[in-house]
Amino acid sequence: MTAKTAPAEAPSEALLLEIATRHFHSIETLETRNSDRLDFHDVAVWAIRAALAEAYAAGLAAAAKR
């Protein structure tokens, strides 16, 4: 029999924005602004990797607190 786990909580918008602005300096908001210039950004793959790693670590830390 498989044990069911509780669904993970969504990360806070503030945490996501904090990670995004730390790794992608041109990002001011994660809201859609309906403008290609404002909604699309050229970013290096190593910056994406670093941001994803930080978000993953934040998720692990949040799960450990539960």
C-alpha positions in Angstrom: 0.0 0.0 0.0 1.4 3.4 -0.9 1.3 6.2 1.6 -0.1 9.5 0.3 1.8 12.6 0.9 0.3 16.1 1.4 0.6 18.3 -1.6 3.4 20.7 -1.6 2.6 24.3 -0.9 3.3 26.8 -3.7 6.3 29.0 -3.0 5.5 32.6 -2.1 5.5 35.2 -4.8 7.9 37.3 -2.7 10.5 34.4 -2.5 10.2 33.8 -6.3 10.7 37.5 -7.0 13.6 37.7 -4.6 15.4 34.7 -6.4 14.6 36.1 -9.8 15.9 39.6 -9.1 19.1 38.2 -7.5 19.9 36.2 -10.5 18.4 38.2 -13.4 19.1 41.9 -12.7 16.9 43.1 -15.5 13.7 41.6 -14.0 11.7 44.0 -11.9 8.5 41.9 -11.5 7.2 38.4 -12.3 3.8 39.9 -13.4 2.9 39.7 -17.1 3.1 43.2 -18.6 2.0 42.4 -22.1 5.1 43.8 -23.7 7.8 41.7 -25.3 10.4 44.2 -24.1 9.3 43.8 -20.5 8.2 40.1 -20.5 11.1 38.4 -22.3 14.7 38.5 -21.1 18.0 37.3 -22.5 19.7 35.3 -19.7 22.7 33.1 -19.5 22.1 29.4 -18.9 24.4 29.5 -15.8 22.1 32.1 -14.3 19.1 30.0 -15.0 20.9 27.0 -13.4 21.8 29.1 -10.3 18.3 30.4 -9.9 16.8 26.9 -10.2 19.3 25.5 -7.7 18.4 28.2 -5.2 14.7 27.6 -5.7 15.2 23.9 -5.3 17.2 24.4 -2.1 14.4 26.7 -0.8 11.9 24.0 -1.5 13.9 21.4 0.4 14.3 23.8 3.3 10.5 24.4 3.4 9.8 20.7 3.2 12.2 20.0 6.1 10.3 22.5 8.3 7.0 20.6 7.7 
